[in-house]
Amino acid sequence: MAEFVDLLRENRNYRYTWMGQVVSEIGDHFNNIAVFSLALSHTRSGMVITGIMISRAIPAVMAGPLAGVLLDRMDRKRIMIISDLIRFTVAICFIFAVSPQRTWLLYPLSALLMVASPFFTSGRSAILPAIASKKEMHTANSLTQTTGWATLTIGTFLGGTSVAQFGYQWAFALNAVSFLFSAFCIWQLRVPPGGFRAKRSTSLTENDVVKPWHDYLEGLRYMRATPLFFAIAMVAVGWATGGGAAQILFSLFGELVFNRGPAGIGIIWASAGVGLLTGGAIAHTIGKRLSFEGYKRTVVVCYIIHGAAYVIFTQMQHFGAALFFIAVSRAAVAVSSVLNFSQLFRHVSDEYRGRVFSTIETFTWSVMMISMMGAGIASQHYSPRTIGAVAGVLSGTTAIFWGWANWTGRLPEPKQALLDPRDVEVHGEPMV
C-alpha cells in the first residue's frame, strides 16, 4: 500500500490518470447496473440482457483493430480525450431510454458507447510506460488494475442501491459527467514532445496510410511470433468462454435466482469486485518475487481455483455463501491478470503496444459475445445454475492449455522491450 501512495504522490501524470480512472469507471458501473436492471424490470427476460451485451460486444470487436492501429500511429493522449467526449455525448442520451416505450434505445446507445471505448481503454494501457518509470511499472500496473476492481466494487454496490432509491436518470447523468472529468484528467498529462506517440522502427508508407489493415496484420504477426504474447491473449480468450456468460448470469442471479432486484445485482458485482481487489493486492505482493517460471505455474493454479470456485458459486443456495465463492473465483482471475499484464509491459515493444492491447481486448470481446449468446439462448431452456456450472468449467479449462504449453517448453521468456530514456524518466512536474 505504501508503494501505491508513493506513486500517486510523486508521479503527477499517473496521479491524474488514476483520478480519471476512478471517477469514469464508477460512472460506468452505475450505467451497467441501471441498464441491466431497467431492461429486466421491463421484460423479465435473460434474452434482453444478452441482446444488450451483444450490442456492446459487436462494436467493441469491430472498433478494436482500428483503435490499435490509430493508437500506434497517432497521439495517444488526443485519441483518449476524443473518446471520452464522444462517450459523454452518448451516455447522457441514456436518460431518454427510461420510458418502457423506449427500451429499444438501450441497444443502439450501448453500441455507440462501446464503439469509442477501445480507443480509451487500450490507449490507457499503451501510455502507461510513458508516464511511469521502469522501476514504477509493476506498481503502476498493479494499482491500475486494482483500482479498476475497486471501482467495480464501489460502483456496482452504489449503483444498485442508488438506482433502487433515486431512479435510473441519476445513474445515467453521473456516468455522462464522469467522462468529462476523465477527459480533463487526460488533458492534464504532460510529457516531452512526441512522448505519447509510438516510436516506430520504420516510417509509414503511402500504402500503409491508405490500408491500415496492413498495420493490424503486422501486429498480429508480431504477437504470433512471440509465444508468450499469443498465450496471454489465449488466456483472455479462455476466461471469456465463461466470463461472457457471467455478464448475463450476474443479473439473472441477482434479479431472478435470489429475488433481490437491482440491489442484488449490485451486491453480486460488488462481491466479485472485492475478490478482484484482493487478488490484485496478492499479485502485487508476489509479483515482485516470482521468477518467470514461477509466474507461469501461478497462472495454472489461478485458473484451477477460478473454475472450481465459480462452479460452487452457481450451486449455492445461501446468498452469503454464493458471494464468498464468487469473490474467491475473481481473486484467482485477478492474480493472473496482474501478472500477465506485467509481462506484457515488460516485453512488448512500444511501436506495437496499442495493437497488442487492443487485439487482446478484441479477442476477449469476440469470445465473450459467443458466450453471452449461448447463455442467453440457454436461459430460455435451462436454469441459471446449470448454465453457470458449464461456464465455470469452460473458464477453468484455461489451466489445462496454459499448463500444457508451459510443460512442453512452448512459453520461453521473450527479450525485454528497450525503453527510450524519455519513457523511464517522465514523472513529477509537467514539462514546459
Steps between C-alpha positions, in 0.01 A plus 500: 500500500785740578633455146160593358491816711853596401420452131194724522684765700815514290379436145275783384409343167401170653303679771281677244453179301399320818250767606333490160487122517332499841224741406428371149494133600265558794274680254525205260372261765211730585408479133537121486280432800240752384485358146475135607247568773291723273493234229405220739235707677328563165535152349603242766696325224863388499499533121465877533817514711668283240388737225637803681831331570532389138417852386800606708728217397464529121611867482788430741617215277469710184664811647787317670725450195457861387568623854824306515624633167416863581653477847826382344490773232364812669517691827354260757403775743295683237319181399408428863355849551290474184375160617390648833313789336316264267406275792369800696266590215369145467473437874271796566258368238424192713262719699260485205485117527339489845144488367369144435411610147863589433677194637620433146732801532717298738630300204630776267625714789690206648651436158609861453651513847714196429619623160703768676614291798792302348668825397516600866557170681774377267644851494529507879698176492717625215599826672581346838872450422512865388379632836666252735868418527630148456535474877140610548346277234401201714347725764323713236359193326386348831338824613328557165342156498427499873333840465281359222385228734454741789276717284313184399437430868397855585324585176284190479398513865420872491345466157263227615393676817476843336288378209266336750464825696544786254414358158675436172543858378738583784728207415511589130577867572787410733647268240498778240667755728768247593624496140547878504709470814708222343564713190616788723742272684652361180533855366717578805766243407838648408792325329773620260386563139414174331488312828151368431581380149636152437863482396495309172799318357381579145318797348146475372477459126216631284365146477501466880300820539240395244475142631520504880396134500860421404611657828260286696613180326857595578401523866341155485817356348703663776283337766502162328880508469531541878338197667453673837297786351282259305453280808395796716244591235373142512469522880267795448307292248481208743360720773249652257348161415335511841548868577256606229228285653575660837394840363154352451495273803583763761184689406292181493632384837437839661154561354355151446692233696538688829209743437688806627436747216757756381661503845563127465672551164715772653595285801609208282711727279641670810597164651675412177676833529615423854651178371673679214634762740636233730658313211661818372661564839630143511641527148678826580666339800610176336570646157818671618643169620378250243742365244380463143449127557314568823275747318402238242418242768293756690274557198413128497410501868292816459276352233448176687380700801295735284310226319429296813386800708274627222324165468445492877362857490232398252377216722481684833152537648605756761562849363794569734678176403450577132660842550803344671571256218457756223754714687746207514448434130572859406801524732666221304426674169647824637831341596539361150399828336748719690785258439416467130482875443829551683660261252348691208624836628843350551536336161275665235673752275355853510422510127267199539354578841171649381434209265592234755269634770214573259535155345475330837193711575352412161562127548343519845187680380464265202490190717293673766243577232471132409484406869230760565294383205525143620402595854206710380364223277557240770316716755179428309540126563728448801535648847765765571669255737553243224625760255736641761651160579579444131651850476724432800629177351573670168700779665685255719629304199735792435727340760533188284612678185738744673647216708555287190673786317725566798594140574581430135737799484285715274510815719860628507564843647530765225759774496407807700384798298752781478352816649600842380658714777210744465263223604676404819570844638169680446333558832458785743418849381375574146747571222486855370 
